Amino acid sequence: MQNHTTERPGFDRPMSREEINACPIGGWEGPVRLIRDKEELGAAIDKLAGESLLGFDTETRPAYAKGESYPPSLLQLAAEKEVFIFQLKRLGLARPLRELLADPGVTKAGVSLAYDLRELGKLSHFKPGGFADLGLLAKKAGIKNHGLRGLAAVLLGFRISKGAQTTNWAKEELTPKQIRYAATDAWVGRRLYLALAEHNSGGKP
């Protein structure tokens, strides 16, 4: 007799690495704005002014030696139609960015927020507002995977490439692969927030 019970990886049990790797690769294919100076920063903040939900992420140059550490190199914010990548080495955590990160009226969705916000706070003090930790939201929703890659596979049906994860994010000139990777991580954060909201409202993932 055939068993018609359908197990849902990610809900009934954690989705395995093999199952995640079997998913097709997905990524942000839209416009990306690389923000490197005050003029570009002002234009980006103006474009972000009408957004109520942003995907959020940071990238930091990897450290391999004991006691070695680096400040965040990039801050990524994904709006509905484009992704903005701020090069913090050039900009610092400028006041317009601090004000946006502190705005409780703009939801910023991402994972591992405590670490990212602590490291950003070392650049310049601000009081975070409006942040939504996708891992905590997933846990409350009964989902067994809590990382960005696992959640993308469970809720969106694709995996995100981690090929550029350990590259040097502090370089003056980022490669197209780095830019697409950084943009994708922020974009996925926004998509996951919407998917979790739909799931929690009764929609089926």
Residue pairs with C-beta under 8 A, 6 or more apart in sequence:
7 13
9 15
9 16
9 19
9 154
10 143
10 144
10 145
10 150
10 153
10 154
10 155
11 142
11 143
11 144
11 154
11 205
12 144
13 144
14 144
14 145
14 150
15 144
15 145
15 150
15 153
15 154
19 153
20 149
20 150
20 153
20 159
21 159
23 153
23 157
23 158
23 159
24 157
24 158
24 159
25 158
25 159
25 160
25 161
26 152
26 156
26 157
26 158
26 159
26 160
26 184
27 160
27 161
27 180
27 181
27 183
27 184
27 187
28 78
28 83
28 180
28 183
28 184
28 186
28 187
28 188
30 81
30 82
30 83
30 187
31 81
31 82
31 83
32 82
32 83
32 84
32 85
32 179
32 180
32 183
33 40
33 44
33 47
33 82
33 83
33 84
33 85
34 40
34 85
34 87
34 174
34 179
35 41
35 44
35 84
35 85
35 86
35 87
35 91
36 87
36 90
36 91
37 90
37 91
38 91
38 94
41 86
41 91
41 94
41 96
41 97
42 96
44 84
44 86
45 96
45 97
45 100
47 79
47 82
47 84
48 54
48 77
48 79
48 84
48 100
51 79
51 80
51 106
52 105
52 106
52 107
53 80
53 106
53 107
53 109
53 190
53 193
53 194
54 77
54 78
54 79
54 106
54 107
54 108
54 109
54 186
54 190
55 76
55 77
55 78
55 83
55 108
55 109
55 110
55 185
55 186
55 187
55 188
55 189
55 190
55 191
55 193
56 76
56 77
56 78
56 108
56 109
56 110
56 113
56 116
56 131
56 186
56 189
57 75
57 76
57 110
57 116
57 182
57 185
57 186
57 189
58 72
58 73
58 74
58 75
58 76
58 116
58 119
58 120
59 72
59 73
59 74
59 76
59 169
59 182
59 185
60 70
60 71
60 72
60 73
60 119
60 169
61 70
61 73
61 168
61 169
61 170
62 70
62 166
62 167
62 168
63 69
63 70
70 170
71 88
71 119
71 122
71 123
72 88
72 116
72 119
72 120
72 123
73 87
73 88
73 89
73 169
73 170
74 85
74 86
74 87
74 88
74 169
74 182
75 85
75 86
75 88
75 93
75 97
75 120
76 83
76 84
76 85
76 86
76 182
76 183
76 185
76 186
77 83
77 84
77 86
77 100
77 108
77 186
78 84
78 183
78 186
78 187
78 189
78 190
79 190
80 190
83 183
83 186
83 187
85 174
85 179
85 182
85 183
86 97
88 123
89 170
89 172
91 97
92 123
92 124
93 120
93 123
93 124
93 126
98 124
98 126
99 126
100 106
101 108
101 117
101 120
101 126
101 128
101 129
102 126
102 127
102 128
102 129
103 129
103 130
104 129
104 130
105 130
106 130
107 130
107 131
107 132
107 193
108 130
108 131
108 132
109 131
109 132
109 134
109 189
109 190
109 192
109 193
110 116
110 131
110 132
110 133
110 134
110 148
110 186
110 189
111 133
111 134
111 135
111 146
111 147
111 148
111 151
111 189
112 135
113 128
113 131
113 133
114 133
117 128
117 131
120 126
132 193
134 146
134 148
134 151
134 189
134 192
134 193
134 196
135 146
135 147
135 151
136 146
137 193
137 196
138 145
138 146
138 151
138 196
139 146
141 196
141 199
141 200
143 151
143 154
143 155
145 151
145 153
145 154
148 160
148 185
148 188
148 189
148 192
149 159
149 160
149 162
151 192
152 158
152 159
152 160
152 188
152 191
152 192
153 159
154 205
155 192
155 195
155 196
155 199
155 205
156 188
156 191
156 192
156 195
160 184
160 185
160 188
161 181
161 184
163 177
163 181
164 175
164 177
164 178
164 181
164 182
165 181
167 175
167 177
167 178
169 178
169 182
171 178
174 182
195 205
198 205
199 205
